[in-house]
Amino acid sequence: MDEHRQHDTELAETFRTGSNQSGMRNYNERLIIDTVLRSGPRSKAEIARMTQLSAQTVTVIVNRLITDGILMKMDSIKGKVGQPSTPIAINPEGAISIGVKVGRRSVDLYAVNFQRDVIAKRTFQYSYPHPKDIFDWLDVNMADMLNGFAPYLQARVLGIGVAIPNDLDGWEAVIGAPDGEMSGWSQIDLVARLETDAKLPVYVLNDASAACLAQMTLVDLRTNKTFLYIYIATFVGGGLVINGELFEGRTGNAGALGSMPMTIVSDRDGQPSQLIEHASLHRLETMAKSAKMLDNGFHSFLHDAASKALINEWVDDAAQALAMAIISAQSVLDLDHVVMDGGLPSGILKQLIEKTRTDILAYNTEGIDIPDIVLGELGNDARALGAAMLPLRANFSVDQSAFVIGH
């Protein structure tokens, strides 16, 4: 076997393989698109070797996808033995996807192209998420964003993905919103409202799981891995990837780490606390407010050298709780690794990871392997990017949980 073919054989072991049966055409299209997305431009022969589809099947599907504007031919590569090779690449304008992140402090509206590059971005900040304010802003800004695209791109918008916390109205008292101001969320059919306004399909996922999806799709491309994803934001949340696929659970709330019980007693009611009471930025913001250190806002506080002692105090408490959560998860899931990301300056997040690693060693870990904790790379963008991945996932993913034959 020559070196070139050996390389493709090794890649084929990394990527999923397809079926040459005619009934699997839809899956095979997705498989070829996914292979080119993750491996970069490839010739038809390389695609065939990597997917283990026949050359004829690949040629028919690739030609059809080129005609549809999903894939495109690049300039032929000459100078090698045999006929010139023509790489097949993703057409960046082959699809456009919209992502909306609804958070406790802000809404982000992103548009990404088929190569998952952000091509438009808008943000709306507030003290608390009032439904009317958010929908009024989305109505204006989404229409303006879509109208800013050329007509041929407007026709390629797949849909809208929404990343939003579960039971958003349930956090009214914690956020400090006026009584009843967030109660409207429980009465809104989010999907129906957006589909009516935008005339596009809408896909919804828990915000932390959406961030996990972005990590899995854009950064952590190691297939068949099982990892826990932890996102530190106003509140702490998480996501779970099992064997290379996002696991959403029965209600879409798998990886809801914020609700994980701790042995640490709660200051609030004397009962066992939850992770959300220790490892959330809301906790740090409350500490800073009590210390009268928020005159210039929370963002300035996080970057002020005078805040170091208070931040260290929060890191110590958060790391202790996170270590317990990770050890608990590892004993059940046997993780390959843990990814930690969030809306923190990278220096503080790295400090939190290092302290969590240290605190894990204080536990009796006999019988389990300690998973490595790695730093996420998407930060504040993770949830909105994950939302934007949802329409792409629904239309093109080979993830079996997102793919329904004949749909």
C-alpha positions as CSV (number, residue, x, y, z in Angstrom):
1,M,0.0,0.0,0.0
2,D,1.5,3.4,-1.0
3,E,1.9,6.2,1.5
4,H,-0.9,8.2,0.0
5,R,-3.4,5.4,0.2
6,Q,-2.2,4.5,3.7
7,H,-2.9,8.0,4.8
8,D,-6.5,7.9,3.4
9,T,-7.0,4.5,5.1
10,E,-6.1,5.9,8.5
11,L,-8.4,8.9,7.9
12,A,-11.2,6.5,7.0
13,E,-10.8,4.9,10.4
14,T,-11.4,8.4,11.9
15,F,-14.4,9.3,9.8
16,R,-17.7,7.5,9.6
17,T,-18.3,5.3,6.5
18,G,-21.3,5.0,4.3
19,S,-23.4,2.5,2.4
20,N,-23.5,2.0,-1.3
21,Q,-27.2,1.0,-1.1
22,S,-29.5,3.3,-3.0
23,G,-31.8,3.7,0.0
24,M,-29.1,5.5,1.9
25,R,-28.6,8.4,-0.5
26,N,-29.6,11.0,2.0
27,Y,-27.2,9.7,4.6
28,N,-24.4,9.4,2.1
29,E,-24.8,13.0,1.0
30,R,-24.5,14.1,4.7
31,L,-21.5,11.8,5.1
32,I,-19.6,13.3,2.2
33,I,-20.4,16.8,3.3
34,D,-19.3,16.1,6.8
35,T,-16.1,14.5,5.6
36,V,-15.2,17.5,3.5
37,L,-16.1,19.9,6.3
38,R,-13.8,18.2,8.8
39,S,-10.9,17.1,6.6
40,G,-10.8,20.0,4.1
41,P,-10.8,19.9,0.3
42,R,-10.5,16.3,-1.1
43,S,-10.5,14.7,-4.5
44,K,-13.4,12.4,-5.3
45,A,-11.0,9.5,-5.1
46,E,-9.9,10.5,-1.6
47,I,-13.5,11.0,-0.5
48,A,-14.3,7.5,-1.7
49,R,-11.4,6.0,0.2
50,M,-12.2,7.9,3.4
51,T,-16.0,7.1,3.4
52,Q,-15.6,3.6,1.8
53,L,-18.2,4.5,-0.7
54,S,-17.8,3.4,-4.3
55,A,-16.2,5.8,-6.8
56,Q,-19.4,5.9,-8.8
57,T,-21.5,6.7,-5.7
58,V,-19.2,9.5,-4.7
59,T,-19.1,10.9,-8.2
60,V,-22.9,11.0,-8.6
61,I,-23.4,12.6,-5.1
62,V,-20.6,15.1,-5.4
63,N,-21.8,16.2,-8.9
64,R,-25.3,16.7,-7.5
65,L,-24.0,18.7,-4.5
66,I,-21.9,20.9,-6.8
67,T,-25.0,21.6,-8.9
68,D,-26.9,22.4,-5.7
69,G,-24.2,24.9,-4.7
70,I,-23.3,22.9,-1.5
71,L,-19.8,21.8,-2.7
72,M,-17.5,23.4,-5.3
73,K,-14.6,22.5,-7.4
74,M,-11.2,24.0,-6.7
75,D,-8.3,24.5,-9.1
76,S,-6.8,21.2,-10.2
77,I,-3.5,20.2,-8.6
78,K,-0.9,19.2,-11.1
79,G,2.6,17.8,-10.9
80,K,1.9,14.5,-9.3
81,V,1.9,11.1,-11.0
82,G,-1.2,10.4,-13.0
83,Q,-4.0,12.7,-13.9
84,P,-4.4,16.1,-12.3
85,S,-6.4,16.0,-9.1
86,T,-9.4,18.3,-8.6
87,P,-10.1,19.0,-4.9
88,I,-13.8,19.3,-3.8
89,A,-14.5,21.9,-1.1
90,I,-17.3,23.2,0.9
91,N,-19.0,26.2,-0.8
92,P,-19.0,28.9,2.0
93,E,-22.2,30.3,0.5
94,G,-23.9,27.0,0.2
95,A,-25.8,27.5,3.4
96,I,-26.4,30.3,6.0
97,S,-27.5,29.6,9.5
98,I,-28.8,32.0,12.2
99,G,-28.0,31.5,15.9
100,V,-29.8,33.2,18.8
101,K,-28.5,33.0,22.4
102,V,-31.0,34.2,25.0
103,G,-29.1,34.7,28.3
104,R,-29.8,36.2,31.7
105,R,-27.9,39.4,30.8
106,S,-27.9,39.6,27.0
107,V,-29.1,38.3,23.6
108,D,-26.6,37.5,20.8
109,L,-27.7,37.2,17.2
110,Y,-25.2,35.5,14.9
111,A,-25.2,34.4,11.2
112,V,-22.7,31.8,10.1
113,N,-21.9,30.5,6.6
114,F,-21.5,26.9,5.6
115,Q,-17.8,26.9,6.7
116,R,-19.1,28.1,10.1
117,D,-17.5,31.5,9.8
118,V,-19.4,34.3,11.6
119,I,-20.6,36.7,8.9
120,A,-22.8,38.9,11.0
121,K,-23.2,39.5,14.7
122,R,-25.4,41.7,17.0
123,T,-25.8,41.9,20.8
124,F,-28.5,43.4,23.1
125,Q,-27.7,43.8,26.8
126,Y,-30.2,44.2,29.6
127,S,-30.6,43.8,33.4
128,Y,-33.0,40.9,33.0
129,P,-34.6,39.1,30.1
130,H,-38.0,40.6,29.6
131,P,-39.8,38.6,26.8
132,K,-41.3,41.6,25.1
133,D,-38.1,43.5,25.0
134,I,-36.2,40.6,23.6
135,F,-38.7,39.7,20.9
136,D,-39.1,43.4,19.9
137,W,-35.3,43.6,19.4
138,L,-35.1,40.3,17.6
139,D,-38.0,41.2,15.2
140,V,-36.1,44.4,14.1
141,N,-32.6,43.1,14.1
142,M,-33.2,39.7,12.5
143,A,-35.2,41.2,9.7
144,D,-32.4,43.8,9.2
145,M,-29.7,41.2,9.2
146,L,-31.5,38.9,6.7
147,N,-32.3,41.9,4.4
148,G,-28.6,42.8,4.5
149,F,-27.8,39.5,2.6
150,A,-27.8,39.4,-1.1
151,P,-31.0,37.7,-2.5
152,Y,-29.2,34.5,-3.4
153,L,-27.9,34.2,0.1
154,Q,-31.3,34.9,1.7
155,A,-32.6,31.9,-0.2
156,R,-29.9,29.7,1.4
157,V,-30.8,30.5,5.0
158,L,-31.6,27.2,6.6
159,G,-33.3,28.3,9.8
160,I,-32.8,29.7,13.3
161,G,-31.2,27.9,16.2
162,V,-31.9,29.1,19.7
163,A,-29.8,28.5,22.8
164,I,-31.8,29.3,25.9
165,P,-31.7,28.2,29.6
166,N,-34.4,25.8,30.7
167,D,-37.1,27.4,32.8
168,L,-35.8,30.9,32.3
169,D,-38.6,32.4,34.4
170,G,-37.7,30.3,37.4
171,W,-34.5,32.4,38.0
172,E,-36.4,35.7,38.4
173,A,-35.6,36.1,42.1
174,V,-32.0,35.1,41.8
175,I,-31.3,37.5,38.9
176,G,-33.0,40.3,40.8
177,A,-35.7,41.0,38.3
178,P,-39.0,42.7,39.5
179,D,-41.7,40.2,40.5
180,G,-43.5,38.9,37.6
181,E,-41.4,40.5,34.9
182,M,-40.0,37.2,33.6
183,S,-43.2,35.1,34.1
184,G,-44.1,35.6,30.5
185,W,-41.5,33.0,29.3
186,S,-43.6,30.1,30.6
187,Q,-46.5,31.3,28.5
188,I,-44.6,31.8,25.2
189,D,-44.3,29.2,22.5
190,L,-40.8,30.2,21.5
191,V,-40.7,28.1,18.3
192,A,-44.1,29.2,17.0
193,R,-43.4,32.8,17.7
194,L,-40.0,32.9,15.9
195,E,-41.2,30.7,13.0
196,T,-44.2,33.1,12.5
197,D,-42.1,36.2,12.6
198,A,-39.1,35.0,10.5
199,K,-40.8,32.4,8.3
200,L,-37.9,30.0,9.0
201,P,-37.6,26.6,10.8
202,V,-36.6,27.0,14.4
203,Y,-34.5,24.6,16.5
204,V,-34.1,25.0,20.3
205,L,-31.5,23.6,22.7
206,N,-30.5,24.3,26.3
207,D,-27.9,27.0,26.2
208,A,-25.1,25.1,27.9
209,S,-25.7,22.1,25.7
210,A,-25.5,24.4,22.7
211,A,-22.1,25.6,23.9
212,C,-21.1,22.0,24.2
213,L,-22.3,21.4,20.6
214,A,-20.1,24.3,19.4
215,Q,-17.1,22.8,21.2
216,M,-17.8,19.4,19.7
217,T,-18.4,20.8,16.2
218,L,-15.8,23.5,15.9
219,V,-13.0,22.5,18.2
220,D,-13.0,19.0,19.7
221,L,-13.1,17.0,16.4
222,R,-11.9,13.7,18.0
223,T,-14.6,11.3,17.0
224,N,-16.0,8.6,19.4
225,K,-14.9,10.5,22.4
226,T,-16.9,10.9,25.6
227,F,-16.5,14.1,27.5
228,L,-18.2,16.4,30.0
229,Y,-18.5,20.1,29.1
230,I,-18.7,22.7,31.8
231,Y,-19.7,26.3,30.9
232,I,-19.2,29.0,33.6
233,A,-21.5,32.0,32.9
234,T,-24.1,33.9,35.0
235,F,-25.0,30.4,36.1
236,V,-23.0,27.2,35.6
237,G,-24.3,24.7,33.1
238,G,-23.0,21.8,31.1
239,G,-23.3,19.4,28.2
240,L,-22.4,15.8,27.6
241,V,-20.9,14.1,24.5
242,I,-21.0,10.3,24.4
243,N,-19.1,8.4,21.7
244,G,-18.8,11.5,19.6
245,E,-22.4,12.5,19.7
246,L,-24.2,15.2,21.8
247,F,-26.4,13.5,24.3
248,E,-29.4,15.6,25.1
249,G,-31.4,13.3,27.3
250,R,-35.1,12.7,27.6
251,T,-36.0,16.4,28.1
252,G,-33.0,18.0,26.4
253,N,-31.4,18.8,29.7
254,A,-28.7,16.2,30.0
255,G,-25.6,17.7,31.6
256,A,-27.5,20.1,33.8
257,L,-24.6,20.4,36.2
258,G,-25.9,23.5,37.9
259,S,-28.5,21.4,39.7
260,M,-26.0,18.8,40.8
261,P,-26.2,18.5,44.7
262,M,-23.1,19.2,46.8
263,T,-22.2,17.9,50.2
264,I,-21.4,21.6,51.0
265,V,-24.3,23.1,53.1
266,S,-26.1,26.0,51.5
267,D,-26.0,29.4,53.1
268,R,-29.5,29.9,51.9
269,D,-31.5,27.3,53.8
270,G,-29.1,25.0,55.5
271,Q,-29.8,22.2,53.1
272,P,-27.2,20.6,50.8
273,S,-26.4,23.1,48.1
274,Q,-26.2,22.8,44.4
275,L,-23.2,23.5,42.1
276,I,-25.0,26.6,40.8
277,E,-24.5,28.2,44.2
278,H,-20.7,27.9,44.0
279,A,-19.4,27.9,40.5
280,S,-21.5,30.6,38.9
281,L,-20.5,34.1,38.0
282,H,-23.7,35.3,39.7
283,R,-22.1,34.1,42.9
284,L,-18.9,36.1,42.2
285,E,-21.0,39.2,41.2
286,T,-22.9,38.9,44.5
287,M,-19.7,38.8,46.4
288,A,-18.3,41.8,44.6
289,K,-21.6,43.7,45.2
290,S,-21.4,43.0,48.9
291,A,-17.8,44.2,49.0
292,K,-19.0,47.4,47.2
293,M,-16.6,46.7,44.3
294,L,-19.0,47.1,41.3
295,D,-19.0,50.8,40.9
296,N,-17.5,50.4,37.3
297,G,-19.5,47.3,36.5
298,F,-18.8,43.6,36.7
299,H,-16.6,43.5,33.5
300,S,-14.2,46.1,35.0
301,F,-14.2,44.2,38.3
302,L,-13.0,41.0,36.6
303,H,-10.1,42.9,35.1
304,D,-9.1,45.1,38.1
305,A,-6.0,44.1,40.0
306,A,-7.7,45.1,43.2
307,S,-10.3,42.3,42.7
308,K,-7.7,39.6,42.9
309,A,-8.3,38.6,46.6
310,L,-12.0,38.3,46.1
311,I,-11.7,36.4,42.9
312,N,-9.3,34.0,44.5
313,E,-11.8,33.4,47.3
314,W,-14.5,32.6,44.7
315,V,-12.1,30.3,42.7
316,D,-11.4,28.3,45.9
317,D,-15.1,27.7,46.5
318,A,-16.0,27.1,42.9
319,A,-13.1,24.7,42.3
320,Q,-14.0,22.6,45.4
321,A,-17.5,22.2,44.0
322,L,-16.4,21.6,40.5
323,A,-14.0,18.9,41.6
324,M,-16.8,17.0,43.3
325,A,-19.0,17.4,40.3
326,I,-16.3,16.0,37.9
327,I,-15.5,13.1,40.2
328,S,-19.2,12.2,40.5
329,A,-19.6,12.3,36.7
330,Q,-16.4,10.3,36.1
331,S,-17.6,7.5,38.4
332,V,-20.7,7.1,36.2
333,L,-19.5,8.0,32.7
334,D,-15.8,7.1,32.5
335,L,-14.9,10.3,30.6
336,D,-12.1,10.7,28.2
337,H,-11.7,14.4,29.3
338,V,-13.5,17.4,30.6
339,V,-13.7,20.7,28.8
340,M,-14.2,23.9,30.8
341,D,-15.1,27.2,29.2
342,G,-17.2,30.3,30.0
343,G,-17.6,34.0,30.1
344,L,-14.5,34.7,32.1
345,P,-11.1,36.3,31.3
346,S,-8.9,33.4,30.2
347,G,-6.5,34.0,33.1
348,I,-9.2,33.5,35.7
349,L,-10.6,30.5,33.8
350,K,-7.1,28.9,33.7
351,Q,-6.7,29.5,37.4
352,L,-10.0,27.8,38.1
353,I,-9.0,24.8,36.0
354,E,-5.7,24.5,37.8
355,K,-7.4,24.7,41.2
356,T,-10.0,22.2,40.2
357,R,-7.3,19.8,39.2
358,T,-5.6,20.2,42.6
359,D,-8.9,19.8,44.5
360,I,-9.7,16.6,42.6
361,L,-6.6,15.0,44.1
362,A,-8.1,15.5,47.6
363,Y,-10.8,12.9,46.8
364,N,-10.5,9.1,47.0
365,T,-10.3,8.2,43.4
366,E,-9.6,4.6,43.8
367,G,-11.3,2.6,41.0
368,I,-11.6,5.5,38.6
369,D,-9.2,7.4,36.2
370,I,-8.9,11.1,36.8
371,P,-9.9,12.8,33.6
372,D,-7.9,15.6,32.2
373,I,-9.5,19.1,32.3
374,V,-8.8,21.1,29.1
375,L,-9.6,24.8,28.4
376,G,-12.3,25.5,25.9
377,E,-11.6,27.9,23.1
378,L,-14.9,29.7,22.3
379,G,-15.6,31.7,25.4
380,N,-18.5,34.1,25.2
381,D,-19.2,33.0,21.6
382,A,-19.9,29.4,22.5
383,R,-23.6,29.5,23.1
384,A,-24.5,31.6,20.1
385,L,-22.3,29.6,17.9
386,G,-23.9,26.4,19.2
387,A,-27.3,27.8,18.4
388,A,-26.1,28.6,14.8
389,M,-25.0,24.9,14.5
390,L,-28.5,23.6,15.1
391,P,-30.0,24.3,11.6
392,L,-26.7,23.0,10.0
393,R,-26.9,19.9,12.2
394,A,-30.5,19.3,11.3
395,N,-29.8,19.5,7.6
396,F,-26.4,18.0,7.2
397,S,-25.1,16.2,10.2
398,V,-24.4,12.4,10.3
399,D,-25.1,12.5,14.1
400,Q,-27.7,9.8,14.4
401,S,-29.6,11.8,17.0
402,A,-30.0,14.7,14.5
403,F,-30.7,12.6,11.4
404,V,-33.9,10.9,10.4
405,I,-34.0,9.0,7.1
406,G,-36.6,10.5,4.8
407,H,-37.1,13.6,6.9
